[in-house]
Amino acid sequence: MPDETLVAADGTPIVHVPRLSQALTQALSDIDQAKAAAKTAVHAQASKQGDPSVVPGVVLDAATLAQLAHMQSREDVLTAGLAAHEENTKLELQRMRDDYDAKKAEQRGQMLDELERAAPRADAPISDVELQVQSAKLDALSAKWEKREKEVEYAESLRSGWGPSPERINGRFAMFFLIVGLITEYYTGQSVPQQCYTMLQTLSIVD
């Protein structure tokens, strides 16, 4: 994650967490390395004395003790500083998040107010011109549907020609006589054309 600088709501720059955390972590690592080097020196001193296993009994000089105490104190200070910085950063980020939410809520409220002001009121008075326009549109729509109803009634009243009723009657007759022709062919063995020819002979239309 790249190092960036956060800016608070009042314009105060805030050091990004990774930058300071890396610096403190590096300092703690240096202290650990110094401690390891001091322990290595103690082991070396004990080895020179001929008994490397008796490390706790080795007496260190005042300079080494002071250096170890200084490193321990510095480690404690850096650890406390790292914890305090992380806590302050969390608080600052939470405050910035709250400020952002408050601004968004304020903007949403302003937009709702503008929409309410722009929307026409239900109890607003209507001018005579608007009433005449609405009346003319309603009259035209009423005339259109009245004409449509008359056309439907006329089409339903037809019994021949092109219309819903003649087509319905024609379809029902066709289905009825098709079924009758198939049943007759099953019992007599005559196909539908032969049945038509037999009917014409019976009516003396053909020989």
C-alpha positions as CSV (number, residue, x, y, z in Angstrom):
1,M,0.0,0.0,0.0
2,P,1.6,3.3,-1.0
3,D,2.4,6.0,1.6
4,E,-0.2,8.8,1.5
5,T,-1.0,11.8,3.7
6,L,-4.5,11.9,5.2
7,V,-6.1,15.3,5.6
8,A,-8.5,15.9,8.4
9,A,-11.8,17.9,8.1
10,D,-10.1,21.1,9.3
11,G,-7.2,20.7,6.8
12,T,-4.7,19.3,9.2
13,P,-2.4,16.7,7.6
14,I,-2.4,13.3,9.2
15,V,0.6,11.0,8.7
16,H,-0.5,7.7,7.1
17,V,-0.4,4.7,9.4
18,P,1.9,2.5,7.3
19,R,4.6,5.2,7.2
20,L,4.9,5.7,10.9
21,S,4.3,2.0,11.6
22,Q,7.1,1.0,9.3
23,A,9.5,3.5,11.0
24,L,8.6,2.2,14.5
25,T,8.8,-1.4,13.4
26,Q,12.3,-0.7,11.9
27,A,13.4,0.9,15.2
28,L,12.2,-2.1,17.2
29,S,14.0,-4.4,14.8
30,D,17.2,-2.4,15.3
31,I,16.8,-2.7,19.1
32,D,16.3,-6.5,18.8
33,Q,19.4,-6.8,16.7
34,A,21.4,-4.7,19.2
35,K,20.2,-7.0,22.0
36,A,21.2,-10.1,20.0
37,A,24.6,-8.6,19.4
38,A,25.0,-7.9,23.2
39,K,24.0,-11.4,24.0
40,T,26.5,-12.7,21.5
41,A,29.2,-10.6,23.1
42,V,28.2,-12.0,26.6
43,H,28.4,-15.6,25.2
44,A,31.8,-14.8,23.7
45,Q,33.1,-13.3,27.0
46,A,31.8,-16.4,28.9
47,S,33.5,-18.7,26.3
48,K,36.8,-16.9,26.8
49,Q,36.5,-17.6,30.6
50,G,36.2,-21.3,29.8
51,D,32.6,-21.9,31.0
52,P,30.1,-20.8,28.3
53,S,27.2,-22.6,30.1
54,V,27.4,-20.2,33.0
55,V,26.0,-17.2,31.1
56,P,23.7,-15.8,33.9
57,G,26.8,-15.6,36.2
58,V,28.7,-13.4,33.9
59,V,29.2,-9.9,35.3
60,L,28.7,-7.2,32.7
61,D,30.4,-3.9,32.9
62,A,28.5,-0.7,33.6
63,A,28.6,0.5,30.0
64,T,27.0,-2.7,28.7
65,L,24.3,-2.5,31.4
66,A,23.6,1.1,30.6
67,Q,23.4,0.3,26.9
68,L,20.9,-2.5,27.6
69,A,18.8,-0.4,29.9
70,H,18.8,2.4,27.3
71,M,17.7,0.0,24.6
72,Q,15.0,-1.4,26.8
73,S,13.7,2.1,27.6
74,R,13.7,3.1,24.0
75,E,11.8,-0.1,23.1
76,D,9.2,0.7,25.7
77,V,8.8,4.2,24.5
78,L,8.6,3.2,20.8
79,T,6.0,0.5,21.6
80,A,3.9,2.9,23.6
81,G,4.2,5.5,20.8
82,L,3.1,2.9,18.2
83,A,0.1,1.9,20.2
84,A,-0.9,5.6,20.9
85,H,-0.5,6.5,17.2
86,E,-2.6,3.6,16.1
87,E,-5.3,4.5,18.5
88,N,-5.2,8.2,17.5
89,T,-5.4,7.2,13.8
90,K,-8.4,5.0,14.5
91,L,-10.1,7.9,16.3
92,E,-9.3,10.3,13.5
93,L,-10.5,7.9,10.8
94,Q,-13.7,7.4,12.7
95,R,-14.2,11.1,13.1
96,M,-13.6,11.6,9.3
97,R,-16.1,8.8,8.6
98,D,-18.7,10.5,10.8
99,D,-18.1,13.9,9.1
100,Y,-18.6,12.3,5.7
101,D,-21.8,10.5,6.8
102,A,-23.1,13.8,8.3
103,K,-22.3,15.7,5.0
104,K,-24.0,13.0,2.9
105,A,-27.1,13.2,5.2
106,E,-27.2,17.0,4.8
107,Q,-26.9,16.8,1.0
108,R,-29.7,14.2,0.9
109,G,-31.9,16.4,3.0
110,Q,-31.2,19.4,0.7
111,M,-32.1,17.3,-2.3
112,L,-35.3,16.2,-0.8
113,D,-36.2,19.8,0.1
114,E,-35.5,20.9,-3.5
115,L,-37.7,18.1,-4.9
116,E,-40.5,19.1,-2.5
117,R,-40.3,22.7,-3.6
118,A,-40.1,21.8,-7.3
119,A,-43.0,19.3,-7.2
120,P,-46.5,20.8,-7.7
121,R,-48.7,20.9,-4.7
122,A,-51.9,18.8,-4.7
123,D,-53.9,21.6,-3.3
124,A,-52.5,24.2,-5.7
125,P,-55.3,26.1,-7.6
126,I,-55.7,25.3,-11.3
127,S,-56.2,28.0,-13.8
128,D,-59.2,28.2,-16.2
129,V,-56.9,27.5,-19.2
130,E,-55.6,24.3,-17.6
131,L,-59.2,23.2,-16.8
132,Q,-60.2,23.8,-20.4
133,V,-57.3,21.8,-21.7
134,Q,-58.0,18.9,-19.4
135,S,-61.7,19.0,-20.3
136,A,-60.9,19.0,-24.0
137,K,-58.6,16.0,-23.6
138,L,-61.2,14.1,-21.6
139,D,-63.9,14.8,-24.2
140,A,-61.6,13.5,-27.0
141,L,-60.8,10.4,-25.0
142,S,-64.5,9.8,-24.3
143,A,-65.4,10.2,-28.0
144,K,-62.7,7.8,-29.0
145,W,-63.9,5.0,-26.7
146,E,-67.5,5.6,-27.6
147,K,-66.6,5.2,-31.3
148,R,-64.7,2.0,-30.4
149,E,-67.7,0.6,-28.5
150,K,-70.0,1.2,-31.5
151,E,-67.6,-0.5,-33.8
152,V,-67.4,-3.6,-31.5
153,E,-71.2,-3.7,-31.2
154,Y,-71.7,-3.5,-35.0
155,A,-69.1,-6.3,-35.6
156,E,-70.8,-8.5,-33.0
157,S,-74.2,-7.9,-34.7
158,L,-73.1,-9.3,-38.1
159,R,-74.2,-12.8,-39.1
160,S,-72.5,-12.9,-42.5
161,G,-69.5,-11.4,-44.2
162,W,-66.3,-10.5,-42.5
163,G,-66.8,-10.2,-38.7
164,P,-66.3,-12.0,-35.4
165,S,-69.6,-13.8,-35.4
166,P,-69.6,-15.2,-39.0
167,E,-66.0,-16.4,-38.6
168,R,-66.9,-18.0,-35.3
169,I,-69.9,-19.8,-36.8
170,N,-67.9,-20.8,-39.9
171,G,-65.2,-22.3,-37.7
172,R,-67.6,-24.3,-35.6
173,F,-69.4,-25.7,-38.6
174,A,-66.0,-26.7,-40.2
175,M,-64.9,-28.5,-37.0
176,F,-68.3,-30.3,-36.7
177,F,-68.4,-31.6,-40.3
178,L,-64.7,-32.5,-40.2
179,I,-65.4,-34.8,-37.2
180,V,-68.5,-36.2,-38.9
181,G,-66.5,-36.9,-42.1
182,L,-63.8,-38.7,-40.2
183,I,-66.3,-40.9,-38.3
184,T,-68.2,-41.7,-41.5
185,E,-64.9,-42.7,-43.2
186,Y,-64.1,-45.0,-40.3
187,Y,-67.4,-46.8,-40.5
188,T,-68.0,-46.8,-44.3
189,G,-64.5,-46.8,-45.7
190,Q,-65.3,-43.8,-48.0
191,S,-63.0,-40.9,-47.9
192,V,-64.2,-37.4,-47.4
193,P,-64.1,-36.5,-51.2
194,Q,-66.1,-39.7,-51.9
195,Q,-68.6,-38.8,-49.2
196,C,-69.0,-35.4,-50.9
197,Y,-69.6,-37.1,-54.3
198,T,-72.1,-39.5,-52.8
199,M,-74.0,-36.5,-51.2
200,L,-74.1,-34.7,-54.5
201,Q,-75.5,-37.9,-56.2
202,T,-78.1,-38.2,-53.5
203,L,-79.2,-34.6,-54.1
204,S,-79.3,-35.4,-57.9
205,I,-76.8,-32.7,-58.6
206,V,-74.4,-35.1,-60.4
207,D,-75.0,-38.5,-62.0
